[in-house]
Each structure stands twice: as structure tokens, then as C-alpha cells.
Amino acid sequence: MTDGYYVVAATSELPEGGQLYLELDGEEILLVRHQDQVHAVAFLCSHAEFSLEGGQLRDGCITCPYHGAEFSLHSGAALSPPAYEPIKTYPVRIDSGNQTISVCATPNPVLPS
């Protein structure tokens, strides 16, 4: 860990479309690679607190596999019902030299809709 970031995976462990569950400092996080970018979002949907793992990734969003709520991978904004509350997002760093992915357990500030 350096300045709040934890090395959580090698870049090779998260292929395009890949999803990986993490728990850092009591935060449940879902790490995803979509459109060649790595995002870290809350593991649980804000609608009914079911796992987002396995949700479809499309157009920069993740869809809850249980009720269809859609969230922005970038901001965490709820984009479709039944969810109205955003999910947390977390800072991510990619170290291309060591080929590792690091995540900060402190969530990003919530962005306005």
C-alpha cells in the first residue's frame, strides 16, 4: 500500500470485460475492465444491495444482473430505474512498468448528476 492505494491485481488478471471482487478496508468493490479502461465501483447495487458482479458492461455502464438498474462506471450515477441512488466509485492506478492495478479504498467524491 502506498498513499492509500493497494495493489490488487496484475493487469493480465483482468481481461477486457473481466470483473473481480475486492474487499479493501471494509469496502466491497468490483473491479472491471471495459473499453480498455479499468474501473472500481461498489460491489452492491444501490437499489436492493444485490451484487453487480456478472452485470453486463456496455457503453461505459454496468447493468445490475438482478433488476436491470444501470450505473455509470465513471461517476457511479444511477442511469435507469429501479435504482435512483448512485453507487460509489474508487480511484484506480495502472502501473504499466510493473503491470499492476492499484485501487484506493477511499471512494471518489459523488459527482453531480
C-alpha positions in Angstrom: 0.0 0.0 0.0 1.2 3.5 -0.9 -0.7 6.7 -0.1 -4.0 4.8 0.3 -3.6 2.6 -2.8 -3.4 -1.2 -2.7 -2.0 -3.3 -5.5 -4.9 -5.7 -6.2 -4.1 -7.5 -9.4 -1.8 -7.9 -12.3 -3.1 -6.3 -15.5 -3.1 -9.7 -17.1 -5.6 -10.9 -14.5 -8.3 -8.6 -15.7 -9.0 -9.1 -19.4 -11.5 -6.9 -21.4 -14.9 -7.5 -19.9 -13.4 -9.0 -16.8 -14.7 -8.5 -13.3 -13.0 -9.1 -10.0 -14.4 -8.8 -6.4 -12.2 -7.0 -3.8 -12.5 -6.1 -0.2 -10.3 -3.2 1.0 -10.6 -1.6 4.4 -14.1 -2.9 4.8 -15.2 -1.6 1.3 -16.7 -4.2 -1.1 -15.5 -3.2 -4.6 -16.0 -4.6 -8.1 -13.0 -4.1 -10.4 -14.0 -4.1 -14.1 -12.2 -3.7 -17.4 -14.4 -2.1 -20.1 -13.4 -0.4 -23.3 -9.8 -0.8 -22.3 -10.2 1.2 -19.1 -10.2 -0.2 -15.5 -12.9 1.0 -13.1 -13.6 0.3 -9.5 -17.2 0.6 -8.3 -19.3 -0.5 -5.4 -19.9 -4.3 -5.4 -23.5 -3.9 -4.4 -26.4 -2.2 -6.3 -27.9 0.8 -4.6 -31.4 -0.4 -5.3 -31.6 -3.7 -3.4 -28.0 -4.4 -2.4 -27.5 -7.3 -4.7 -24.1 -8.0 -6.3 -23.3 -6.1 -9.5 -20.8 -8.9 -10.4 -21.8 -10.5 -13.6 -23.7 -7.4 -14.8 -23.5 -6.5 -18.5 -20.9 -3.9 -19.4 -22.0 -1.6 -22.3 -21.4 2.0 -23.3 -19.5 2.8 -20.1 -22.1 1.4 -17.8 -22.8 -1.7 -15.8 -26.3 -3.2 -15.5 -27.4 -4.9 -12.3 -28.0 -8.6 -13.3 -31.0 -8.9 -10.9 -33.2 -5.9 -11.6 -31.7 -4.1 -14.6 -30.6 -0.9 -12.9 -27.8 0.8 -14.9 -24.9 2.7 -13.4 -22.1 4.8 -15.0 -18.7 3.2 -14.5 -17.1 6.6 -14.4 -19.3 8.5 -12.0 -21.5 5.8 -10.3 -24.6 7.7 -11.3 -27.8 5.7 -11.4 -29.0 5.9 -15.1 -32.1 3.8 -15.0 -34.7 2.6 -12.5 -35.3 0.9 -10.3 -32.1 2.5 -8.8 -32.2 6.2 -8.1 -29.1 6.5 -5.8 -25.6 6.4 -7.2 -23.0 3.8 -6.4 -19.5 4.6 -5.1 -16.6 4.7 -7.4 -12.9 4.4 -6.4 -9.7 5.8 -7.7 -7.6 3.3 -9.8 -4.0 3.4 -10.9 -2.3 1.3 -13.5 1.4 0.8 -13.3 2.4 -0.1 -16.8 6.0 -0.8 -15.7 5.1 -3.4 -13.1 1.9 -4.3 -14.9 -0.3 -3.9 -11.8 -3.6 -2.4 -10.9 -4.0 -0.5 -7.6 -7.2 0.8 -6.0 -7.7 3.3 -3.3 -10.2 2.3 -0.6 -11.4 5.9 -0.1 -14.3 6.5 -2.6 -14.2 9.3 -5.1 -16.5 12.3 -4.3 -20.0 11.8 -5.6 -20.3 13.8 -8.9 -23.5 15.8 -9.6 -25.9 14.2 -12.0 
